[in-house]
Amino acid sequence: MNAADLLRLIFAGKKVSEMKLLLSRAFVLVIFSLLMVCGILIFTVNYFSSASTWVQFPANRHLYANGKLLSQGTVYDRAGHILLRMDEGDIRFHEQETVRRAVMHATGDLYGNVLTGAQVAFRDRLSGWNIVSGAYRFNSGRGAPGNELTLTIDADLSAVAYRELGERKGTVGVYNYETGEILCMVSKPAIDPENPPDVKAYPHKYEGVYINRLLSAAYTPGSVFKLVTAAAALDSFDNIDNKLYHCDGSLPLGEDFVTCPAAHGEVTLEQALAVSCNVAFARITHELGAAALQKHADSAGFNSSLEVDGIKTAVGRVDVSGAEGADLAWAGIGQYTNTANPLNFLAYMGAIANDGVSVTPRILCDRGLFSFLTPYLLEKKRILPTETAGKLGKMMRNNTINEYGEENFRGLELCAKSGTAEVGGGENPHAWFAGFLAREDFPLAFVVIIENGGSGSRVAGPVAAKVLQAALNGE
């Protein structure tokens, strides 16, 4: 090998080394570029999902001073009445105490204890922050107003519901099953948010005072759940309308038995629903089996949460996977371990009225530039066949005419089901009354629950009657 060949080898080796160095540097640059892209993607995702939470941190001086919001806008009801106004940390509520108490779980209290209240649930919108311009405002003085927010709530109707509940704990909900608008969302106990009492000094009186019972509670449903069992029977059995079920007041099942308040004799499904016959529904449940009952309970909204403009409801539970004998029977009657969230059940009532289609409830009025799109953006879901929903509605109408008394609900065209839910522990049952109005001009569904109230039709029914009459009369 001569000197020229040696030099060529040396230069070739140097080029290979340089090439390897360039490749390793390029590889490092590619890795860093990928990491940077991933970081940007992660930040972007987190920004759009969490920015509203970041901006509401009390250290943000654009919105807070000494831990208090500088401005939080104004909250109105559907008629334009001011429910809450906040400026420079000074909060003012509706001028009438009854209204303040009635809508307390919709507006919130002075200190943000009500998580479903507008002050907490919609604080980013109230503060004026948005995903595009952030906290910047064109009129960016320290006292600059926040955004205006209009709720679907009717303040006057809520006041009627609050008064009708009296001193009893419970909840009243009314919503338009075609538009999803919640007109009434009252929960008791409640306090006057403008003049709050010492809640800790009276723990029993104010037990759960900051809990919105319509959205955030779950109760044993009792006989209102028979509507779910009836729907399963209508879907599963041919000629179920004409089948007779015998009730002599009790039904032995293994070592246990199911009892009825009376011996109803031979009853059809419709008659069994009207008189709320436990024995008939125990027999129907066993004919259905656990799988069919579970399927219909899941479709009805049990074991899942609704999302009301970003507020998630409590989850009602129905699990009959291990139930048999009397346990399975009691599950079909609405007892066993069953629980129901009131708003979820309200939406189920609306679905029966709406030919089997459930419209997700909402609490925000969208009266902005694109408000005309709201009807097309409603979240709808078919949960019952049209024929099944129609039959259930007629059966519920029969309940009113033949059991609850049409004269007690004159002009409402009421379709309803009562429930008297046993809770054990020596406590009186929870009283339920739920249903809808079969009127095109007032497409309203409702639910009333009175904790430890006793008979659903006798205790919760009159409350529903007064509230619904007020809704029709615009009181």
PyMOL commands that set and color helices and strands:
alter all, ss='L'
color gray80, all
select helices_A, chain A and resi 3-55+97-102+104-107+118-121+123-127+155-165+199-201+213-216+222-236+240-242+269-275+278-288+290-299+325-333+342-353+371-377+386-409+456-473
alter helices_A, ss='H'
color red, helices_A
select strands_A, chain A and resi 64-65+68-69+71-76+82-87+90-93+148-150+170-176+182-188+245-247+250-253+256-259+265-267+307-308+311-312+357-359+380-382+414-421+430-437+444-450
alter strands_A, ss='S'
color yellow, strands_A
deselect
rebuild
show_as cartoon
